[in-house]
Amino acid sequence: MEKNRLRWACRRGMLELDLLLEPFAEEFYETLEESDQLRFEALLECEDQSLFLWLMKREPADNPDLQRIVQIIHESRSKDS
């Protein structure tokens, strides 16, 4: 996905999601394997409510591919600290 489209897709209706997705896209997206980039792009097509539950660790994603990228996002937060 082109960088500007990716940035736009990361802008969500919830500040909590913006604070997770936008920095991840800026700092880690380009370093991901192509398959994980595609997973991230698929994740961005999901509803905000689902993203919130997954990214706040309230429930796992039903789809293993989406759960994988959610886990990568969580791990990137620990590297950021």
DSSP file (Angstrom, degrees, kcal/mol; ACC not computed):
  #  RESIDUE AA STRUCTURE BP1 BP2  ACC     N-H-->O    O-->H-N    N-H-->O    O-->H-N    TCO  KAPPA ALPHA  PHI   PSI    X-CA   Y-CA   Z-CA
    1    1 A M              0   0    0      0, 0.0     2,-0.0     0, 0.0     5,-0.0   0.000 360.0 360.0 360.0 139.7    0.0    0.0    0.0
    2    2 A E     >  -     0   0    0      1,-0.1     4,-2.4     4,-0.0     3,-0.2  -0.355 360.0-116.0 -65.4 144.5    1.3    3.5   -0.8
    3    3 A K  H  > S+     0   0    0      1,-0.2     4,-2.5     2,-0.2     5,-0.2   0.850 111.6  48.4 -56.1 -44.9    2.5    5.4    2.2
    4    4 A N  H  > S+     0   0    0      1,-0.2     4,-2.3     2,-0.2    -1,-0.2   0.903 112.5  49.0 -66.1 -39.8   -0.1    8.2    2.1
    5    5 A R  H  > S+     0   0    0     -3,-0.2     4,-2.4     2,-0.2    -2,-0.2   0.896 111.0  51.5 -63.9 -39.2   -3.0    5.7    1.8
    6    6 A L  H  X S+     0   0    0     -4,-2.4     4,-1.5     2,-0.2    -2,-0.2   0.934 109.6  48.6 -62.9 -47.2   -1.5    3.7    4.7
    7    7 A R  H  X S+     0   0    0     -4,-2.5     4,-0.7     1,-0.2     3,-0.3   0.922 112.5  48.7 -58.2 -44.7   -1.3    6.8    6.9
    8    8 A W  H >< S+     0   0    0     -4,-2.3     3,-1.0     1,-0.2    -1,-0.2   0.903 108.9  52.7 -63.6 -41.3   -4.9    7.8    6.0
    9    9 A A  H 3< S+     0   0    0     -4,-2.4    -1,-0.2     1,-0.2    -2,-0.2   0.776 103.5  58.7 -66.2 -26.4   -6.1    4.2    6.7
   10   10 A C  H 3< S+     0   0    0     -4,-1.5     2,-0.6    -3,-0.3    12,-0.3   0.679  82.9  94.8 -77.3 -17.5   -4.5    4.3   10.2
   11   11 A R    <<  +     0   0    0     -3,-1.0     2,-0.2    -4,-0.7     4,-0.1  -0.669  61.2 174.2 -78.4 118.2   -6.5    7.4   11.2
   12   12 A R        -     0   0    0     -2,-0.6    -2,-0.1     2,-0.3     6,-0.0  -0.487  47.2-101.9-117.9-176.9   -9.5    6.0   13.0
   13   13 A G  S    S+     0   0    0     -2,-0.2     2,-0.4     1,-0.0     3,-0.1   0.491 102.4  67.2 -86.0  -4.1  -12.5    7.2   14.9
   14   14 A M  S  > S-     0   0    0      1,-0.1     4,-2.1    34,-0.0     3,-0.4  -0.969  71.1-145.9-123.2 130.7  -10.8    6.4   18.3
   15   15 A L  H  > S+     0   0    0     -2,-0.4     4,-2.6     1,-0.2     5,-0.2   0.883 100.5  60.4 -58.0 -39.8   -7.8    8.2   19.7
   16   16 A E  H  > S+     0   0    0      1,-0.2     4,-0.7     2,-0.2    -1,-0.2   0.886 107.4  45.4 -57.7 -39.7   -6.6    4.9   21.3
   17   17 A L  H >> S+     0   0    0     -3,-0.4     4,-3.3     2,-0.2     3,-0.8   0.909 110.4  53.1 -71.2 -41.8   -6.4    3.3   17.9
   18   18 A D  H 3X S+     0   0    0     -4,-2.1     4,-1.7     1,-0.2    -2,-0.2   0.906 105.8  54.9 -57.0 -41.7   -4.7    6.3   16.3
   19   19 A L  H 3< S+     0   0    0     -4,-2.6    -1,-0.2     1,-0.2    -2,-0.2   0.695 117.8  34.9 -69.6 -18.5   -2.0    6.2   19.0
   20   20 A L  H <X S+     0   0    0     -3,-0.8     4,-1.4    -4,-0.7    -2,-0.2   0.842 121.5  41.3 -96.5 -47.7   -1.3    2.5   18.2
   21   21 A L  H  X S+     0   0    0     -4,-3.3     4,-2.7   -11,-0.2     5,-0.2   0.911 110.1  52.5 -74.8 -44.2   -1.7    2.3   14.5
   22   22 A E  H  X S+     0   0    0     -4,-1.7     4,-2.2    -5,-0.4     5,-0.2   0.944 112.8  43.0 -62.7 -49.5   -0.1    5.5   13.2
   23   23 A P  H  > S+     0   0    0      0, 0.0     4,-2.9     0, 0.0     5,-0.3   0.901 113.8  53.3 -62.9 -37.5    3.2    5.1   15.1
   24   24 A F  H  X>S+     0   0    0     -4,-1.4     4,-2.8     1,-0.2     5,-1.3   0.941 110.0  47.4 -60.4 -46.2    3.3    1.4   14.1
   25   25 A A  H  <5S+     0   0    0     -4,-2.7     5,-0.5     3,-0.2     4,-0.4   0.904 115.9  45.2 -61.8 -41.5    2.8    2.2   10.4
   26   26 A E  H  <5S+     0   0    0     -4,-2.2    -2,-0.2    -5,-0.2    -1,-0.2   0.904 125.0  29.1 -68.4 -42.2    5.5    4.9   10.6
   27   27 A E  H  <5S+     0   0    0     -4,-2.9    -2,-0.2    -5,-0.2    -3,-0.2   0.782 134.0  16.6 -94.3 -29.2    8.1    3.0   12.5
   28   28 A F  T >X5S+     0   0    0     -4,-2.8     3,-1.2    -5,-0.3     4,-0.8   0.673  94.4  86.6-123.2 -22.6    7.6   -0.7   11.6
   29   29 A Y  G >4<S+     0   0    0     -5,-1.3     3,-1.5    -4,-0.4    -3,-0.1   0.904  93.0  49.1 -53.0 -49.6    5.5   -1.2    8.5
   30   30 A E  G 34 S+     0   0    0     -5,-0.5    -1,-0.3     1,-0.3    -2,-0.1   0.720 108.6  54.6 -66.4 -20.3    8.3   -1.0    6.0
   31   31 A T  G <4 S+     0   0    0     -3,-1.2    -1,-0.3     2,-0.1    -2,-0.2   0.565  88.7 101.6 -89.2  -8.7   10.4   -3.5    8.0
   32   32 A L  S << S-     0   0    0     -3,-1.5     2,-0.0    -4,-0.8    -3,-0.0  -0.378  83.3-103.0 -73.0 152.1    7.7   -6.1    8.0
   33   33 A E     >  -     0   0    0      1,-0.1     4,-2.2    -2,-0.1     3,-0.5  -0.370  39.5-106.1 -63.4 155.8    7.8   -9.1    5.6
   34   34 A E  H  > S+     0   0    0      1,-0.2     4,-2.3     2,-0.2     5,-0.2   0.870 120.8  55.2 -56.7 -39.1    5.4   -8.7    2.7
   35   35 A S  H  > S+     0   0    0      1,-0.2     4,-1.6     2,-0.2    -1,-0.2   0.884 109.7  46.5 -63.4 -37.6    2.9  -11.2    4.1
   36   36 A D  H  > S+     0   0    0     -3,-0.5     4,-2.4     2,-0.2    -1,-0.2   0.831 108.2  55.9 -74.3 -31.9    2.8   -9.2    7.4
   37   37 A Q  H  X S+     0   0    0     -4,-2.2     4,-2.4     2,-0.2    -2,-0.2   0.923 108.3  48.8 -61.5 -42.6    2.3   -6.0    5.5
   38   38 A L  H  X S+     0   0    0     -4,-2.3     4,-2.2     1,-0.2    -2,-0.2   0.873 109.6  52.2 -65.1 -36.6   -0.7   -7.6    3.8
   39   39 A R  H  X S+     0   0    0     -4,-1.6     4,-2.5     2,-0.2    -1,-0.2   0.912 109.1  49.9 -63.7 -42.1   -2.0   -8.7    7.2
   40   40 A F  H  X S+     0   0    0     -4,-2.4     4,-2.0     2,-0.2    -2,-0.2   0.918 109.9  50.3 -63.0 -43.1   -1.7   -5.1    8.5
   41   41 A E  H  < S+     0   0    0     -4,-2.4     4,-0.5     1,-0.2    -1,-0.2   0.895 111.1  49.1 -62.1 -39.9   -3.5   -3.8    5.5
   42   42 A A  H >< S+     0   0    0     -4,-2.2     3,-1.2     1,-0.2     4,-0.3   0.889 107.6  55.4 -65.3 -38.8   -6.3   -6.3    6.1
   43   43 A L  H >< S+     0   0    0     -4,-2.5     3,-1.9     1,-0.3    -2,-0.2   0.891 100.8  58.7 -59.7 -39.9   -6.4   -5.3    9.8
   44   44 A L  T 3< S+     0   0    0     -4,-2.0    -1,-0.3     1,-0.3    -2,-0.2   0.658  97.3  61.9 -67.1 -14.9   -7.0   -1.7    8.7
   45   45 A E  T <  S+     0   0    0     -3,-1.2    -1,-0.3    -4,-0.5    -2,-0.2   0.532  87.2  99.4 -85.3  -6.7  -10.1   -2.8    6.9
   46   46 A C  S <  S-     0   0    0     -3,-1.9     2,-0.1    -4,-0.3    -3,-0.0  -0.348  85.4 -90.2 -80.0 160.5  -11.7   -4.0   10.1
   47   47 A E     >  -     0   0    0      1,-0.1     4,-2.4    -2,-0.1     3,-0.2  -0.363  31.7-121.2 -67.4 146.7  -14.3   -2.2   12.2
   48   48 A D  H  > S+     0   0    0      1,-0.2     4,-2.9     2,-0.2     5,-0.2   0.874 111.1  57.1 -57.2 -40.3  -12.9    0.2   14.9
   49   49 A Q  H  > S+     0   0    0      1,-0.2     4,-2.0     2,-0.2    -1,-0.2   0.910 109.6  44.7 -61.7 -41.7  -14.8   -1.7   17.7
   50   50 A S  H  > S+     0   0    0      2,-0.2     4,-2.5    -3,-0.2     5,-0.2   0.935 112.9  50.9 -66.5 -45.9  -13.1   -5.0   16.7
   51   51 A L  H  X S+     0   0    0     -4,-2.4     4,-3.3     1,-0.2     5,-0.3   0.912 108.7  52.7 -57.2 -42.9   -9.7   -3.3   16.5
   52   52 A F  H  X S+     0   0    0     -4,-2.9     4,-2.0     1,-0.2     6,-0.3   0.938 109.9  47.3 -59.6 -47.9  -10.2   -1.8   19.9
   53   53 A L  H  <>S+     0   0    0     -4,-2.0     5,-2.7     1,-0.2     6,-1.4   0.912 117.7  42.3 -60.9 -43.4  -11.0   -5.1   21.5
   54   54 A W  H ><5S+     0   0    0     -4,-2.5     3,-1.3     3,-0.2    -2,-0.2   0.939 117.0  44.7 -70.3 -47.6   -8.0   -6.8   19.9
   55   55 A L  H 3<5S+     0   0    0     -4,-3.3    -1,-0.2     1,-0.3    -2,-0.2   0.743 112.6  51.3 -75.0 -22.1   -5.5   -4.1   20.4
   56   56 A M  T 3<5S-     0   0    0     -4,-2.0    -1,-0.3    -5,-0.3    -2,-0.2   0.297 113.9-119.4 -92.7   8.9   -6.5   -3.5   24.0
   57   57 A K  T < 5S+     0   0    0     -3,-1.3    -3,-0.2     2,-0.2    -2,-0.1   0.802  76.3 128.9  59.7  33.5   -6.1   -7.2   24.6
   58   58 A R  S   <S-     0   0    0     -5,-2.7    -4,-0.2     1,-0.4    -5,-0.1   0.766  81.6  -6.9 -87.0 -27.5   -9.8   -7.6   25.6
   59   59 A E  S    S-     0   0    0     -6,-1.4    -1,-0.4    -9,-0.1    -2,-0.2  -0.962  76.6-107.5-160.1 153.9  -10.3  -10.5   23.2
   60   60 A P        -     0   0    0      0, 0.0     2,-0.1     0, 0.0    -6,-0.1  -0.461  41.4 -99.4 -80.4 156.0   -8.2  -12.2   20.4
   61   61 A A        -     0   0    0      1,-0.1     6,-0.1    -2,-0.1   -10,-0.0  -0.477  23.9-134.6 -68.6 143.9   -9.0  -11.8   16.8
   62   62 A D  S    S+     0   0    0     -2,-0.1    -1,-0.1    -3,-0.1     3,-0.0   0.842  89.9  72.0 -68.7 -33.5  -11.0  -14.7   15.3
   63   63 A N  S  > S-     0   0    0      1,-0.1     4,-2.5     2,-0.0     5,-0.2  -0.732  76.5-145.4 -88.4 124.9   -8.7  -14.8   12.3
   64   64 A P  H  > S+     0   0    0      0, 0.0     4,-2.0     0, 0.0    -1,-0.1   0.834  99.8  54.6 -60.0 -33.0   -5.2  -16.2   12.9
   65   65 A D  H  > S+     0   0    0      2,-0.2     4,-1.7     1,-0.2     5,-0.2   0.917 110.9  44.8 -66.6 -42.1   -3.7  -13.9   10.3
   66   66 A L  H  > S+     0   0    0      1,-0.2     4,-2.2     2,-0.2    -1,-0.2   0.890 111.4  53.4 -68.2 -38.0   -5.2  -10.9   12.0
   67   67 A Q  H  X S+     0   0    0     -4,-2.5     4,-2.4     1,-0.2    -1,-0.2   0.871 105.1  56.2 -63.8 -35.4   -4.2  -12.2   15.4
   68   68 A R  H  X S+     0   0    0     -4,-2.0     4,-2.1     2,-0.2    -1,-0.2   0.933 109.8  43.4 -61.7 -46.2   -0.6  -12.5   14.2
   69   69 A I  H  X S+     0   0    0     -4,-1.7     4,-2.3     2,-0.2    -1,-0.2   0.859 111.1  55.1 -72.0 -32.1   -0.4   -8.8   13.2
   70   70 A V  H  X S+     0   0    0     -4,-2.2     4,-2.4     2,-0.2    -1,-0.2   0.925 109.1  48.7 -60.5 -43.4   -2.1   -7.8   16.4
   71   71 A Q  H  X S+     0   0    0     -4,-2.4     4,-2.7     1,-0.2    -2,-0.2   0.889 109.0  52.4 -63.7 -39.6    0.6   -9.6   18.3
   72   72 A I  H  X S+     0   0    0     -4,-2.1     4,-2.1     2,-0.2    -1,-0.2   0.906 109.3  50.0 -62.8 -41.2    3.3   -8.0   16.1
   73   73 A I  H  X S+     0   0    0     -4,-2.3     4,-1.4     2,-0.2    -2,-0.2   0.925 110.7  49.4 -63.0 -44.3    1.8   -4.6   17.0
   74   74 A H  H  X S+     0   0    0     -4,-2.4     4,-1.1     1,-0.2     3,-0.5   0.932 111.6  49.0 -60.1 -45.4    1.8   -5.5   20.7
   75   75 A E  H  X S+     0   0    0     -4,-2.7     4,-1.5     1,-0.2     3,-0.2   0.847 105.6  57.6 -63.4 -34.0    5.5   -6.6   20.5
   76   76 A S  H  X S+     0   0    0     -4,-2.1     4,-1.6     1,-0.2    -1,-0.2   0.823 100.1  58.9 -67.0 -29.7    6.4   -3.4   18.7
   77   77 A R  H  X S+     0   0    0     -4,-1.4     4,-0.9    -3,-0.5    -1,-0.2   0.870 104.5  49.8 -65.8 -36.4    5.1   -1.4   21.7
   78   78 A S  H  < S+     0   0    0     -4,-1.1    -1,-0.2    -3,-0.2    -2,-0.2   0.838 109.7  50.9 -72.3 -30.9    7.5   -3.2   24.0
   79   79 A K  H  < S+     0   0    0     -4,-1.5    -1,-0.2     1,-0.2    -2,-0.2   0.817 106.1  57.4 -70.8 -29.8   10.4   -2.4   21.7
   80   80 A D  H  <        0   0    0     -4,-1.6    -1,-0.2     1,-0.2    -2,-0.2   0.774 360.0 360.0 -70.4 -27.8    9.3    1.2   21.7
   81   81 A S     <        0   0    0     -4,-0.9    -1,-0.2    -3,-0.2    -2,-0.1   0.468 360.0 360.0 -76.2 360.0    9.6    1.5   25.5
